[in-house]
Amino acid sequence: MAAEHKRGRAGAQIVKCPICAASGERWREKSGFQIQRCTGCHNGFLPEDSIPSDLESLYSREYFEGDQSAGYPSYLADAALLERNFEQRVLWLKGFTQPGRLLDVGTAYGFFLKAAKAAGWDTVGVEIAPDCALEAARISDAPVLAADFVEADVPGSFDVITMLDVLEHVRDPIACIEKARSLLVPGGWLVVETGDIDCGWARLLGNHWYFLDPPNHLHYFSAAGLETALHRCGFEGAIRHVRMGRWVSFRNIAFKLANGLPEGVLRKTALRVASWRIPGSVYLNFGDSMVVAARREALRDGEQEVQ
């Protein structure tokens, strides 16, 4: 569902939230983009008319491998750290569900698929960037569809569907969540990881918070706002929350700092540092990344699923 636009009595444009359809208010401006904050669910979003028409083209190999304006300094160079982070998330899954069939949406280079498969899951991935999808299939040794998830013809059903640092990128989060629910078995879990705009770290940094990154990030959720989206899409079962940190390379830290700085000497210096192959990493947890698992309700005794 795209955000709607109407005119108020005074002629001012009213932008409706793509999550709950309440009106949006001007919240923050960054990189020339005006971010709205919903008056209903309190999520943030870019108005539809400011989303680039060629959005999908942003996620090229350059996005993952050193584009100095967005993305990562080198996703592949941080492979060992990424796998370590994903192993932590796979271990968390083990706390409330057993290995079964798992679909990873926006799988990038397939490191989460690799970690899940090693833990006994039967894994499938979906990735919109064709080059990344090919590499993900090679790295994970799992089938990976090169497609937009909402439009993809995904075979079968799944016990778990993961969207790790993905939902903020998509044009239509509601369509993605609804598609995921339709692919889950009764009692299956949807796991979403994304930033929390209401956390203390995000409030402290304001426009300098690395997650505030339009047009790569189109949607900005709070914990309550993400639950609103999940409930709207029919997830009425248990919902679990955890705040997970991650291992981050010093090179990646310099890159994120650079992208939060205005043009000038400091930004150029940080980008230069990010281009160096700096050894070392650190574990960071500012409480600004939330992992939320929502359970599709199981069938009651004698009940049959409606297709």
Order of alpha helices (4+ residues) and beta strands (2+ residues): beta-beta-beta-beta-beta-alpha-alpha-beta-alpha-beta-alpha-beta-beta-alpha-beta-alpha-beta-alpha-beta-beta-alpha-alpha-beta-beta
